[in-house]
């Protein structure tokens, strides 16, 4: 279980490397979106490792927060504004 | 070491392997659209595998049911976000990779090809 968690942390660092290197703005947005979904999996695994069941509620909320954030970023990317 | 624990660890291992391959695709592929396709599919399926492994490990308790509820949430929200990002990137004007052969979305939007 600890090995899997370390692999997920390495995946998060690869997403951060892509967000740092990415040539264009949508590259960085994709990397941050994937980082959010990875964080959901890490939180669910942390709930099993520490055996505290409120952390899985945190994971369920994080799915929706990542979704709303990515939709706002995509809308800004397409129309250059957050109105309407 | 019960069977629940072993099968759950196997499913979590499959999910983590999919996550690692998706992040490898995010690092190595040449284009925004290729990176989006590889990373979103693999990471969504991998995280669903982790949730399914937790459900198998914990059974029908409150913990396991919450993990099972997370799978439809993830399967409904993540492809919508990926589609919105791809559409936004295309409208923003990101060029395709130079070895890409076809761009149907630009034909549908009616723009002239700008090279």
N, CA and C atoms of all chains as a GROMACS GRO file, in nm:
protein
  597
    1UNK      N    1   0.082  -0.121   0.000
    1UNK     CA    2   0.000   0.000   0.000
    1UNK      C    3   0.086   0.126   0.000
    2UNK      N    4   0.194   0.124   0.081
    2UNK     CA    5   0.284   0.239   0.082
    2UNK      C    6   0.353   0.257  -0.052
    3UNK      N    7   0.384   0.146  -0.119
    3UNK     CA    8   0.449   0.153  -0.250
    3UNK      C    9   0.356   0.219  -0.351
    4UNK      N   10   0.227   0.181  -0.348
    4UNK     CA   11   0.130   0.243  -0.439
    4UNK      C   12   0.118   0.392  -0.413
    5UNK      N   13   0.121   0.429  -0.285
    5UNK     CA   14   0.108   0.572  -0.253
    5UNK      C   15   0.229   0.650  -0.304
    6UNK      N   16   0.349   0.590  -0.293
    6UNK     CA   17   0.470   0.658  -0.342
    6UNK      C   18   0.464   0.673  -0.494
    7UNK      N   19   0.409   0.570  -0.564
    7UNK     CA   20   0.395   0.580  -0.710
    7UNK      C   21   0.299   0.695  -0.746
    8UNK      N   22   0.189   0.709  -0.668
    8UNK     CA   23   0.096   0.819  -0.697
    8UNK      C   24   0.159   0.955  -0.671
    9UNK      N   25   0.244   0.965  -0.569
    9UNK     CA   26   0.313   1.093  -0.544
    9UNK      C   27   0.407   1.125  -0.661
   10UNK      N   28   0.474   1.022  -0.716
   10UNK     CA   29   0.560   1.044  -0.832
   10UNK      C   30   0.478   1.090  -0.953
   11UNK      N   31   0.356   1.034  -0.970
   11UNK     CA   32   0.268   1.080  -1.078
   11UNK      C   33   0.230   1.226  -1.061
   12UNK      N   34   0.205   1.268  -0.936
   12UNK     CA   35   0.172   1.408  -0.911
   12UNK      C   36   0.290   1.498  -0.947
   13UNK      N   37   0.412   1.452  -0.918
   13UNK     CA   38   0.527   1.534  -0.954
   13UNK      C   39   0.545   1.541  -1.106
   14UNK      N   40   0.511   1.432  -1.178
   14UNK     CA   41   0.520   1.441  -1.324
   14UNK      C   42   0.416   1.538  -1.379
   15UNK      N   43   0.297   1.544  -1.317
   15UNK     CA   44   0.199   1.645  -1.359
   15UNK      C   45   0.251   1.786  -1.332
   16UNK      N   46   0.319   1.805  -1.219
   16UNK     CA   47   0.373   1.938  -1.191
   16UNK      C   48   0.483   1.975  -1.289
   17UNK      N   49   0.563   1.874  -1.331
   17UNK     CA   50   0.667   1.902  -1.431
   17UNK      C   51   0.603   1.945  -1.563
   18UNK      N   52   0.492   1.880  -1.601
   18UNK     CA   53   0.425   1.919  -1.725
   18UNK      C   54   0.364   2.058  -1.711
   19UNK      N   55   0.310   2.092  -1.593
   19UNK     CA   56   0.256   2.225  -1.574
   19UNK      C   57   0.366   2.332  -1.575
   20UNK      N   58   0.488   2.292  -1.541
   20UNK     CA   59   0.597   2.386  -1.542
   20UNK      C   60   0.653   2.403  -1.683
   21UNK      N   61   0.668   2.292  -1.756
   21UNK     CA   62   0.733   2.298  -1.886
   21UNK      C   63   0.640   2.340  -1.998
   22UNK      N   64   0.506   2.316  -1.979
   22UNK     CA   65   0.412   2.319  -2.091
   22UNK      C   66   0.421   2.443  -2.178
   23UNK      N   67   0.424   2.422  -2.308
   23UNK     CA   68   0.447   2.534  -2.399
   23UNK      C   69   0.329   2.630  -2.404
   24UNK      N   70   0.207   2.579  -2.387
   24UNK     CA   71   0.092   2.666  -2.404
   24UNK      C   72   0.007   2.664  -2.277
   25UNK      N   73  -0.090   2.754  -2.273
   25UNK     CA   74  -0.177   2.763  -2.155
   25UNK      C   75  -0.263   2.638  -2.138
   26UNK      N   76  -0.326   2.580  -2.243
   26UNK     CA   77  -0.407   2.459  -2.221
   26UNK      C   78  -0.327   2.339  -2.172
   27UNK      N   79  -0.198   2.333  -2.204
   27UNK     CA   80  -0.114   2.227  -2.148
   27UNK      C   81  -0.114   2.231  -1.996
   28UNK      N   82  -0.096   2.350  -1.943
   28UNK     CA   83  -0.092   2.364  -1.797
   28UNK      C   84  -0.228   2.333  -1.737
   29UNK      N   85  -0.335   2.372  -1.807
   29UNK     CA   86  -0.469   2.344  -1.754
   29UNK      C   87  -0.497   2.194  -1.750
   30UNK      N   88  -0.455   2.122  -1.854
   30UNK     CA   89  -0.472   1.975  -1.855
   30UNK      C   90  -0.396   1.913  -1.740
   31UNK      N   91  -0.273   1.962  -1.717
   31UNK     CA   92  -0.192   1.904  -1.609
   31UNK      C   93  -0.257   1.927  -1.473
   32UNK      N   94  -0.316   2.044  -1.452
   32UNK     CA   95  -0.378   2.072  -1.322
   32UNK      C   96  -0.506   1.990  -1.306
   33UNK      N   97  -0.580   1.967  -1.416
   33UNK     CA   98  -0.700   1.883  -1.410
   33UNK      C   99  -0.663   1.740  -1.371
   34UNK      N  100  -0.558   1.686  -1.434
   34UNK     CA  101  -0.516   1.549  -1.402
   34UNK      C  102  -0.463   1.541  -1.259
   35UNK      N  103  -0.400   1.651  -1.213
   35UNK     CA  104  -0.351   1.653  -1.075
   35UNK      C  105  -0.467   1.644  -0.977
   36UNK      N  106  -0.580   1.709  -1.010
   36UNK     CA  107  -0.697   1.700  -0.923
   36UNK      C  108  -0.751   1.558  -0.915
   37UNK      N  109  -0.758   1.487  -1.030
   37UNK     CA  110  -0.813   1.351  -1.026
   37UNK      C  111  -0.718   1.258  -0.952
   38UNK      N  112  -0.585   1.281  -0.968
   38UNK     CA  113  -0.490   1.200  -0.892
   38UNK      C  114  -0.503   1.224  -0.742
   39UNK      N  115  -0.532   1.348  -0.705
   39UNK     CA  116  -0.547   1.378  -0.562
   39UNK      C  117  -0.668   1.306  -0.504
   40UNK      N  118  -0.774   1.288  -0.586
   40UNK     CA  119  -0.890   1.211  -0.539
   40UNK      C  120  -0.849   1.068  -0.505
   41UNK      N  121  -0.773   1.004  -0.595
   41UNK     CA  122  -0.729   0.867  -0.569
   41UNK      C  123  -0.638   0.858  -0.449
   42UNK      N  124  -0.548   0.960  -0.434
   42UNK     CA  125  -0.458   0.959  -0.318
   42UNK      C  126  -0.535   0.973  -0.189
   43UNK      N  127  -0.639   1.058  -0.189
   43UNK     CA  128  -0.717   1.076  -0.066
   43UNK      C  129  -0.793   0.950  -0.031
   44UNK      N  130  -0.847   0.879  -0.134
   44UNK     CA  131  -0.919   0.754  -0.107
   44UNK      C  132  -0.824   0.648  -0.051
   45UNK      N  133  -0.701   0.643  -0.106
   45UNK     CA  134  -0.606   0.546  -0.052
   45UNK      C  135  -0.561   0.581   0.088
   46UNK      N  136  -0.551   0.712   0.116
   46UNK     CA  137  -0.514   0.756   0.250
   46UNK      C  138  -0.623   0.720   0.350
   47UNK      N  139  -0.750   0.721   0.305
   47UNK     CA  140  -0.859   0.681   0.394
   47UNK      C  141  -0.847   0.534   0.432
   48UNK      N  142  -0.802   0.449   0.339
   48UNK     CA  143  -0.784   0.308   0.373
   48UNK      C  144  -0.661   0.290   0.461
   49UNK      N  145  -0.553   0.363   0.431
   49UNK     CA  146  -0.429   0.342   0.505
   49UNK      C  147  -0.441   0.384   0.649
   50UNK      N  148  -0.508   0.497   0.676
   50UNK     CA  149  -0.521   0.543   0.814
   50UNK      C  150  -0.650   0.496   0.879
   51UNK      N  151  -0.741   0.432   0.801
   51UNK     CA  152  -0.866   0.376   0.850
   51UNK      C  153  -0.955   0.483   0.915
   52UNK      N  154  -0.967   0.597   0.847
   52UNK     CA  155  -1.057   0.703   0.892
   52UNK      C  156  -1.154   0.730   0.778
   53UNK      N  157  -1.285   0.710   0.804
   53UNK     CA  158  -1.376   0.711   0.691
   53UNK      C  159  -1.425   0.850   0.653
   54UNK      N  160  -1.384   0.957   0.724
   54UNK     CA  161  -1.425   1.088   0.673
   54UNK      C  162  -1.342   1.129   0.553
   55UNK      N  163  -1.225   1.069   0.532
   55UNK     CA  164  -1.141   1.109   0.420
   55UNK      C  165  -1.203   1.070   0.287
   56UNK      N  166  -1.289   0.966   0.286
   56UNK     CA  167  -1.353   0.931   0.159
   56UNK      C  168  -1.461   1.033   0.124
   57UNK      N  169  -1.519   1.100   0.225
   57UNK     CA  170  -1.608   1.213   0.196
   57UNK      C  171  -1.530   1.328   0.134
   58UNK      N  172  -1.409   1.350   0.184
   58UNK     CA  173  -1.323   1.453   0.125
   58UNK      C  174  -1.296   1.421  -0.022
   59UNK      N  175  -1.273   1.292  -0.053
   59UNK     CA  176  -1.248   1.254  -0.192
   59UNK      C  177  -1.370   1.280  -0.279
   60UNK      N  178  -1.490   1.248  -0.229
   60UNK     CA  179  -1.611   1.270  -0.308
   60UNK      C  180  -1.634   1.418  -0.336
   61UNK      N  181  -1.604   1.504  -0.235
   61UNK     CA  182  -1.618   1.647  -0.259
   61UNK      C  183  -1.514   1.696  -0.358
   62UNK      N  184  -1.396   1.639  -0.353
   62UNK     CA  185  -1.287   1.686  -0.437
   62UNK      C  186  -1.315   1.659  -0.584
   63UNK      N  187  -1.390   1.551  -0.614
   63UNK     CA  188  -1.430   1.524  -0.752
   63UNK      C  189  -1.507   1.644  -0.809
   64UNK      N  190  -1.606   1.691  -0.731
   64UNK     CA  191  -1.690   1.800  -0.782
   64UNK      C  192  -1.615   1.932  -0.787
   65UNK      N  193  -1.528   1.957  -0.687
   65UNK     CA  194  -1.454   2.083  -0.690
   65UNK      C  195  -1.359   2.088  -0.809
   66UNK      N  196  -1.294   1.975  -0.838
   66UNK     CA  197  -1.205   1.970  -0.954
   66UNK      C  198  -1.282   1.990  -1.084
   67UNK      N  199  -1.403   1.929  -1.090
   67UNK     CA  200  -1.487   1.942  -1.210
   67UNK      C  201  -1.527   2.086  -1.234
   68UNK      N  202  -1.573   2.154  -1.126
   68UNK     CA  203  -1.619   2.293  -1.142
   68UNK      C  204  -1.502   2.384  -1.178
   69UNK      N  205  -1.387   2.362  -1.115
   69UNK     CA  206  -1.272   2.444  -1.147
   69UNK      C  207  -1.227   2.427  -1.290
   70UNK      N  208  -1.227   2.302  -1.339
   70UNK     CA  209  -1.184   2.278  -1.477
   70UNK      C  210  -1.284   2.339  -1.576
   71UNK      N  211  -1.414   2.331  -1.544
   71UNK     CA  212  -1.513   2.393  -1.634
   71UNK      C  213  -1.496   2.544  -1.640
   72UNK      N  214  -1.467   2.606  -1.525
   72UNK     CA  215  -1.446   2.751  -1.525
   72UNK      C  216  -1.323   2.788  -1.607
   73UNK      N  217  -1.214   2.710  -1.591
   73UNK     CA  218  -1.092   2.738  -1.669
   73UNK      C  219  -1.118   2.720  -1.817
   74UNK      N  220  -1.195   2.616  -1.855
   74UNK     CA  221  -1.220   2.591  -1.997
   74UNK      C  222  -1.308   2.700  -2.056
   75UNK      N  223  -1.404   2.749  -1.977
   75UNK     CA  224  -1.490   2.856  -2.027
   75UNK      C  225  -1.411   2.984  -2.046
   76UNK      N  226  -1.318   3.011  -1.953
   76UNK     CA  227  -1.232   3.127  -1.968
   76UNK      C  228  -1.143   3.113  -2.090
   77UNK      N  229  -1.098   2.990  -2.116
   77UNK     CA  230  -1.009   2.965  -2.229
   77UNK      C  231  -1.082   2.986  -2.362
   78UNK      N  232  -1.211   2.947  -2.366
   78UNK     CA  233  -1.282   2.955  -2.493
   78UNK      C  234  -1.331   3.095  -2.522
   79UNK      N  235  -1.377   3.168  -2.420
   79UNK     CA  236  -1.444   3.294  -2.447
   79UNK      C  237  -1.374   3.415  -2.389
   80UNK      N  238  -1.259   3.395  -2.323
   80UNK     CA  239  -1.179   3.502  -2.262
   80UNK      C  240  -1.254   3.578  -2.155
   81UNK      N  241  -1.363   3.524  -2.102
   81UNK     CA  242  -1.436   3.589  -1.996
   81UNK      C  243  -1.509   3.484  -1.915
   82UNK      N  244  -1.550   3.520  -1.793
   82UNK     CA  245  -1.625   3.426  -1.711
   82UNK      C  246  -1.772   3.464  -1.702
   83UNK      N  247  -1.816   3.564  -1.779
   83UNK     CA  248  -1.956   3.608  -1.771
   83UNK      C  249  -2.048   3.508  -1.837
   84UNK      N  250  -2.178   3.528  -1.814
   84UNK     CA  251  -2.292   3.451  -1.864
   84UNK      C  252  -2.276   3.302  -1.852
   85UNK      N  253  -0.509  -1.183   0.606
   85UNK     CA  254  -0.505  -1.200   0.460
   85UNK      C  255  -0.630  -1.275   0.414
   86UNK      N  256  -0.735  -1.205   0.399
   86UNK     CA  257  -0.856  -1.266   0.345
   86UNK      C  258  -0.861  -1.242   0.195
   87UNK      N  259  -0.962  -1.304   0.131
   87UNK     CA  260  -0.974  -1.288  -0.014
   87UNK      C  261  -1.017  -1.147  -0.050
   88UNK      N  262  -1.098  -1.085   0.036
   88UNK     CA  263  -1.138  -0.947   0.011
   88UNK      C  264  -1.016  -0.857   0.001
   89UNK      N  265  -0.924  -0.875   0.096
   89UNK     CA  266  -0.806  -0.789   0.099
   89UNK      C  267  -0.720  -0.811  -0.025
   90UNK      N  268  -0.702  -0.938  -0.064
   90UNK     CA  269  -0.613  -0.966  -0.178
   90UNK      C  270  -0.672  -0.912  -0.308
   91UNK      N  271  -0.803  -0.936  -0.330
   91UNK     CA  272  -0.864  -0.888  -0.454
   91UNK      C  273  -0.867  -0.735  -0.457
   92UNK      N  274  -0.893  -0.673  -0.342
   92UNK     CA  275  -0.891  -0.527  -0.335
   92UNK      C  276  -0.753  -0.471  -0.363
   93UNK      N  277  -0.649  -0.533  -0.310
   93UNK     CA  278  -0.514  -0.485  -0.338
   93UNK      C  279  -0.478  -0.503  -0.485
   94UNK      N  280  -0.529  -0.613  -0.547
   94UNK     CA  281  -0.502  -0.632  -0.690
   94UNK      C  282  -0.568  -0.521  -0.772
   95UNK      N  283  -0.695  -0.488  -0.738
   95UNK     CA  284  -0.764  -0.382  -0.814
   95UNK      C  285  -0.698  -0.246  -0.792
   96UNK      N  286  -0.654  -0.219  -0.669
   96UNK     CA  287  -0.585  -0.092  -0.644
   96UNK      C  288  -0.453  -0.087  -0.721
   97UNK      N  289  -0.385  -0.203  -0.731
   97UNK     CA  290  -0.261  -0.206  -0.808
   97UNK      C  291  -0.284  -0.180  -0.956
   98UNK      N  292  -0.392  -0.237  -1.011
   98UNK     CA  293  -0.425  -0.210  -1.151
   98UNK      C  294  -0.454  -0.062  -1.171
   99UNK      N  295  -0.530  -0.002  -1.077
   99UNK     CA  296  -0.561   0.140  -1.088
   99UNK      C  297  -0.438   0.226  -1.081
  100UNK      N  298  -0.345   0.194  -0.991
  100UNK     CA  299  -0.223   0.274  -0.980
  100UNK      C  300  -0.136   0.259  -1.104
  101UNK      N  301  -0.136   0.138  -1.164
  101UNK     CA  302  -0.060   0.120  -1.287
  101UNK      C  303  -0.118   0.204  -1.400
  102UNK      N  304  -0.253   0.209  -1.410
  102UNK     CA  305  -0.314   0.295  -1.511
  102UNK      C  306  -0.283   0.442  -1.487
  103UNK      N  307  -0.284   0.484  -1.360
  103UNK     CA  308  -0.248   0.622  -1.329
  103UNK      C  309  -0.106   0.653  -1.373
  104UNK      N  310  -0.013   0.562  -1.346
  104UNK     CA  311   0.128   0.586  -1.381
  104UNK      C  312   0.145   0.595  -1.532
  105UNK      N  313   0.075   0.506  -1.606
  105UNK     CA  314   0.090   0.511  -1.753
  105UNK      C  315   0.026   0.638  -1.809
  106UNK      N  316  -0.085   0.682  -1.750
  106UNK     CA  317  -0.147   0.807  -1.796
  106UNK      C  318  -0.056   0.926  -1.773
  107UNK      N  319   0.013   0.928  -1.659
  107UNK     CA  320   0.103   1.040  -1.635
  107UNK      C  321   0.226   1.032  -1.724
  108UNK      N  322   0.269   0.910  -1.759
  108UNK     CA  323   0.378   0.896  -1.856
  108UNK      C  324   0.336   0.953  -1.991
  109UNK      N  325   0.209   0.925  -2.032
  109UNK     CA  326   0.158   0.983  -2.156
  109UNK      C  327   0.148   1.133  -2.148
  110UNK      N  328   0.113   1.185  -2.030
  110UNK     CA  329   0.106   1.330  -2.013
  110UNK      C  330   0.242   1.395  -2.030
  111UNK      N  331   0.347   1.324  -1.989
  111UNK     CA  332   0.480   1.382  -2.004
  111UNK      C  333   0.534   1.368  -2.145
  112UNK      N  334   0.506   1.256  -2.214
  112UNK     CA  335   0.583   1.222  -2.332
  112UNK      C  336   0.516   1.254  -2.464
  113UNK      N  337   0.383   1.268  -2.469
  113UNK     CA  338   0.317   1.285  -2.598
  113UNK      C  339   0.336   1.428  -2.651
  114UNK      N  340   0.326   1.448  -2.783
  114UNK     CA  341   0.374   1.574  -2.840
  114UNK      C  342   0.275   1.691  -2.841
  115UNK      N  343   0.148   1.669  -2.815
  115UNK     CA  344   0.047   1.768  -2.850
  115UNK      C  345  -0.050   1.784  -2.733
  116UNK      N  346  -0.122   1.896  -2.729
  116UNK     CA  347  -0.221   1.915  -2.622
  116UNK      C  348  -0.330   1.810  -2.629
  117UNK      N  349  -0.378   1.783  -2.750
  117UNK     CA  350  -0.492   1.692  -2.765
  117UNK      C  351  -0.451   1.548  -2.737
  118UNK      N  352  -0.330   1.508  -2.779
  118UNK     CA  353  -0.282   1.374  -2.747
  118UNK      C  354  -0.265   1.356  -2.598
  119UNK      N  355  -0.206   1.459  -2.535
  119UNK     CA  356  -0.186   1.451  -2.390
  119UNK      C  357  -0.317   1.443  -2.316
  120UNK      N  358  -0.416   1.520  -2.362
  120UNK     CA  359  -0.547   1.520  -2.296
  120UNK      C  360  -0.613   1.384  -2.309
  121UNK      N  361  -0.604   1.325  -2.428
  121UNK     CA  362  -0.667   1.196  -2.451
  121UNK      C  363  -0.604   1.088  -2.365
  122UNK      N  364  -0.471   1.078  -2.369
  122UNK     CA  365  -0.403   0.974  -2.291
  122UNK      C  366  -0.427   0.992  -2.142
  123UNK      N  367  -0.404   1.115  -2.094
  123UNK     CA  368  -0.407   1.136  -1.950
  123UNK      C  369  -0.548   1.120  -1.895
  124UNK      N  370  -0.649   1.176  -1.963
  124UNK     CA  371  -0.782   1.173  -1.904
  124UNK      C  372  -0.839   1.032  -1.900
  125UNK      N  373  -0.826   0.957  -2.009
  125UNK     CA  374  -0.881   0.820  -2.008
  125UNK      C  375  -0.813   0.735  -1.903
  126UNK      N  376  -0.679   0.736  -1.903
  126UNK     CA  377  -0.608   0.646  -1.812
  126UNK      C  378  -0.629   0.686  -1.668
  127UNK      N  379  -0.626   0.815  -1.637
  127UNK     CA  380  -0.635   0.854  -1.496
  127UNK      C  381  -0.777   0.835  -1.444
  128UNK      N  382  -0.879   0.857  -1.529
  128UNK     CA  383  -1.016   0.831  -1.485
  128UNK      C  384  -1.037   0.683  -1.455
  129UNK      N  385  -0.991   0.597  -1.546
  129UNK     CA  386  -1.010   0.453  -1.523
  129UNK      C  387  -0.928   0.406  -1.402
  130UNK      N  388  -0.809   0.463  -1.385
  130UNK     CA  389  -0.726   0.422  -1.272
  130UNK      C  390  -0.787   0.461  -1.140
  131UNK      N  391  -0.844   0.582  -1.133
  131UNK     CA  392  -0.906   0.624  -1.007
  131UNK      C  393  -1.032   0.545  -0.980
  132UNK      N  394  -1.107   0.509  -1.087
  132UNK     CA  395  -1.222   0.420  -1.068
  132UNK      C  396  -1.176   0.283  -1.017
  133UNK      N  397  -1.061   0.235  -1.063
  133UNK     CA  398  -1.008   0.108  -1.013
  133UNK      C  399  -0.973   0.116  -0.866
  134UNK      N  400  -0.918   0.230  -0.824
  134UNK     CA  401  -0.886   0.246  -0.681
  134UNK      C  402  -1.013   0.243  -0.598
  135UNK      N  403  -1.117   0.315  -0.644
  135UNK     CA  404  -1.244   0.314  -0.569
  135UNK      C  405  -1.305   0.174  -0.564
  136UNK      N  406  -1.297   0.103  -0.677
  136UNK     CA  407  -1.354  -0.033  -0.680
  136UNK      C  408  -1.278  -0.127  -0.588
  137UNK      N  409  -1.145  -0.109  -0.582
  137UNK     CA  410  -1.066  -0.190  -0.491
  137UNK      C  411  -1.100  -0.162  -0.346
  138UNK      N  412  -1.124  -0.035  -0.312
  138UNK     CA  413  -1.162  -0.002  -0.175
  138UNK      C  414  -1.299  -0.061  -0.141
  139UNK      N  415  -1.390  -0.060  -0.243
  139UNK     CA  416  -1.522  -0.121  -0.218
  139UNK      C  417  -1.511  -0.271  -0.194
  140UNK      N  418  -1.429  -0.340  -0.272
  140UNK     CA  419  -1.413  -0.484  -0.253
  140UNK      C  420  -1.346  -0.512  -0.119
  141UNK      N  421  -1.252  -0.424  -0.080
  141UNK     CA  422  -1.180  -0.445   0.046
  141UNK      C  423  -1.270  -0.424   0.166
  142UNK      N  424  -1.357  -0.324   0.161
  142UNK     CA  425  -1.436  -0.289   0.279
  142UNK      C  426  -1.574  -0.352   0.280
  143UNK      N  427  -1.626  -0.397   0.165
  143UNK     CA  428  -1.757  -0.462   0.164
  143UNK      C  429  -1.870  -0.363   0.178
  144UNK      N  430  -1.989  -0.412   0.214
  144UNK     CA  431  -2.107  -0.327   0.220
  144UNK      C  432  -2.117  -0.256   0.356
  145UNK      N  433  -2.016  -0.179   0.389
  145UNK     CA  434  -2.024  -0.091   0.506
  145UNK      C  435  -2.042   0.051   0.456
  146UNK      N  436  -2.046   0.147   0.548
  146UNK     CA  437  -2.059   0.286   0.505
  146UNK      C  438  -1.941   0.331   0.422
  147UNK      N  439  -1.824   0.288   0.463
  147UNK     CA  440  -1.701   0.319   0.391
  147UNK      C  441  -1.708   0.268   0.246
  148UNK      N  442  -1.744   0.140   0.229
  148UNK     CA  443  -1.745   0.079   0.096
  148UNK      C  444  -1.852   0.137   0.006
  149UNK      N  445  -1.970   0.168   0.063
  149UNK     CA  446  -2.077   0.225  -0.018
  149UNK      C  447  -2.039   0.363  -0.068
  150UNK      N  448  -1.970   0.441   0.018
  150UNK     CA  449  -1.926   0.574  -0.027
  150UNK      C  450  -1.824   0.561  -0.140
  151UNK      N  451  -1.736   0.462  -0.131
  151UNK     CA  452  -1.640   0.442  -0.239
  151UNK      C  453  -1.709   0.400  -0.367
  152UNK      N  454  -1.818   0.322  -0.355
  152UNK     CA  455  -1.891   0.279  -0.475
  152UNK      C  456  -1.967   0.396  -0.536
  153UNK      N  457  -2.015   0.489  -0.453
  153UNK     CA  458  -2.085   0.607  -0.504
  153UNK      C  459  -1.989   0.698  -0.579
  154UNK      N  460  -1.862   0.697  -0.540
  154UNK     CA  461  -1.765   0.783  -0.608
  154UNK      C  462  -1.743   0.748  -0.753
  155UNK      N  463  -1.765   0.621  -0.792
  155UNK     CA  464  -1.736   0.579  -0.930
  155UNK      C  465  -1.829   0.649  -1.031
  156UNK      N  466  -1.966   0.650  -1.014
  156UNK     CA  467  -2.047   0.722  -1.112
  156UNK      C  468  -2.020   0.872  -1.114
  157UNK      N  469  -1.989   0.930  -0.996
  157UNK     CA  470  -1.954   1.072  -0.997
  157UNK      C  471  -1.835   1.098  -1.088
  158UNK      N  472  -1.732   1.017  -1.071
  158UNK     CA  473  -1.609   1.036  -1.150
  158UNK      C  474  -1.634   1.010  -1.297
  159UNK      N  475  -1.715   0.905  -1.327
  159UNK     CA  476  -1.740   0.872  -1.468
  159UNK      C  477  -1.830   0.976  -1.533
  160UNK      N  478  -1.911   1.050  -1.454
  160UNK     CA  479  -1.994   1.154  -1.517
  160UNK      C  480  -1.918   1.284  -1.533
  161UNK      N  481  -1.833   1.320  -1.437
  161UNK     CA  482  -1.775   1.453  -1.442
  161UNK      C  483  -1.647   1.461  -1.524
  162UNK      N  484  -1.564   1.359  -1.520
  162UNK     CA  485  -1.431   1.374  -1.579
  162UNK      C  486  -1.433   1.384  -1.732
  163UNK      N  487  -1.513   1.304  -1.808
  163UNK     CA  488  -1.515   1.322  -1.953
  163UNK      C  489  -1.574   1.456  -1.996
  164UNK      N  490  -1.670   1.510  -1.916
  164UNK     CA  491  -1.727   1.640  -1.950
  164UNK      C  492  -1.619   1.749  -1.938
  165UNK      N  493  -1.541   1.741  -1.830
  165UNK     CA  494  -1.434   1.839  -1.812
  165UNK      C  495  -1.330   1.828  -1.923
  166UNK      N  496  -1.298   1.704  -1.964
  166UNK     CA  497  -1.198   1.686  -2.070
  166UNK      C  498  -1.249   1.739  -2.202
  167UNK      N  499  -1.379   1.717  -2.231
  167UNK     CA  500  -1.436   1.768  -2.355
  167UNK      C  501  -1.436   1.920  -2.357
  168UNK      N  502  -1.471   1.981  -2.242
  168UNK     CA  503  -1.471   2.127  -2.235
  168UNK      C  504  -1.331   2.182  -2.253
  169UNK      N  505  -1.230   2.114  -2.196
  169UNK     CA  506  -1.093   2.161  -2.212
  169UNK      C  507  -1.046   2.150  -2.357
  170UNK      N  508  -1.082   2.040  -2.425
  170UNK     CA  509  -1.039   2.023  -2.564
  170UNK      C  510  -1.105   2.128  -2.653
  171UNK      N  511  -1.235   2.154  -2.629
  171UNK     CA  512  -1.305   2.255  -2.708
  171UNK      C  513  -1.244   2.394  -2.682
  172UNK      N  514  -1.216   2.423  -2.555
  172UNK     CA  515  -1.156   2.552  -2.524
  172UNK      C  516  -1.019   2.568  -2.585
  173UNK      N  517  -0.940   2.461  -2.586
  173UNK     CA  518  -0.807   2.470  -2.646
  173UNK      C  519  -0.817   2.491  -2.796
  174UNK      N  520  -0.916   2.427  -2.862
  174UNK     CA  521  -0.930   2.444  -3.007
  174UNK      C  522  -0.976   2.586  -3.041
  175UNK      N  523  -1.068   2.641  -2.960
  175UNK     CA  524  -1.113   2.777  -2.988
  175UNK      C  525  -1.003   2.877  -2.955
  176UNK      N  526  -0.923   2.846  -2.851
  176UNK     CA  527  -0.811   2.932  -2.814
  176UNK      C  528  -0.708   2.942  -2.925
  177UNK      N  529  -0.702   2.839  -3.013
  177UNK     CA  530  -0.613   2.848  -3.127
  177UNK      C  531  -0.485   2.768  -3.115
  178UNK      N  532  -0.486   2.663  -3.034
  178UNK     CA  533  -0.366   2.580  -3.024
  178UNK      C  534  -0.354   2.497  -3.151
  179UNK      N  535  -0.236   2.500  -3.213
  179UNK     CA  536  -0.214   2.424  -3.335
  179UNK      C  537  -0.205   2.274  -3.305
  180UNK      N  538  -0.245   2.193  -3.404
  180UNK     CA  539  -0.224   2.050  -3.391
  180UNK      C  540  -0.076   2.019  -3.415
  181UNK      N  541  -0.038   1.895  -3.381
  181UNK     CA  542   0.098   1.849  -3.410
  181UNK      C  543   0.119   1.850  -3.561
  182UNK      N  544   0.242   1.872  -3.606
  182UNK     CA  545   0.261   1.887  -3.752
  182UNK      C  546   0.243   1.757  -3.828
  183UNK      N  547   0.244   1.641  -3.761
  183UNK     CA  548   0.220   1.514  -3.830
  183UNK      C  549   0.075   1.470  -3.818
  184UNK      N  550  -0.013   1.552  -3.762
  184UNK     CA  551  -0.156   1.516  -3.759
  184UNK      C  552  -0.212   1.529  -3.899
  185UNK      N  553  -0.309   1.441  -3.933
  185UNK     CA  554  -0.354   1.437  -4.072
  185UNK      C  555  -0.488   1.503  -4.093
  186UNK      N  556  -0.574   1.511  -3.992
  186UNK     CA  557  -0.708   1.560  -4.019
  186UNK      C  558  -0.759   1.637  -3.897
  187UNK      N  559  -0.846   1.735  -3.922
  187UNK     CA  560  -0.902   1.816  -3.816
  187UNK      C  561  -1.050   1.836  -3.847
  188UNK      N  562  -1.134   1.744  -3.803
  188UNK     CA  563  -1.277   1.752  -3.836
  188UNK      C  564  -1.345   1.868  -3.767
  189UNK      N  565  -1.298   1.905  -3.649
  189UNK     CA  566  -1.371   2.008  -3.574
  189UNK      C  567  -1.358   2.144  -3.641
  190UNK      N  568  -1.244   2.170  -3.705
  190UNK     CA  569  -1.231   2.296  -3.776
  190UNK      C  570  -1.321   2.301  -3.898
  191UNK      N  571  -1.338   2.185  -3.968
  191UNK     CA  572  -1.432   2.180  -4.080
  191UNK      C  573  -1.574   2.203  -4.032
  192UNK      N  574  -1.608   2.147  -3.915
  192UNK     CA  575  -1.744   2.166  -3.863
  192UNK      C  576  -1.769   2.310  -3.825
  193UNK      N  577  -1.667   2.377  -3.770
  193UNK     CA  578  -1.686   2.516  -3.733
  193UNK      C  579  -1.682   2.608  -3.852
  194UNK      N  580  -1.639   2.561  -3.970
  194UNK     CA  581  -1.645   2.640  -4.091
  194UNK      C  582  -1.532   2.738  -4.110
  195UNK      N  583  -1.424   2.722  -4.034
  195UNK     CA  584  -1.312   2.814  -4.053
  195UNK      C  585  -1.231   2.773  -4.174
  196UNK      N  586  -1.161   2.870  -4.228
  196UNK     CA  587  -1.065   2.839  -4.332
  196UNK      C  588  -0.938   2.787  -4.265
  197UNK      N  589  -0.871   2.690  -4.326
  197UNK     CA  590  -0.745   2.644  -4.268
  197UNK      C  591  -0.640   2.754  -4.275
  198UNK      N  592  -0.585   2.787  -4.159
  198UNK     CA  593  -0.483   2.892  -4.154
  198UNK      C  594  -0.348   2.826  -4.130
  199UNK      N  595  -0.263   2.831  -4.231
  199UNK     CA  596  -0.135   2.761  -4.220
  199UNK      C  597  -0.020   2.862  -4.224
   0.00000   0.00000   0.00000
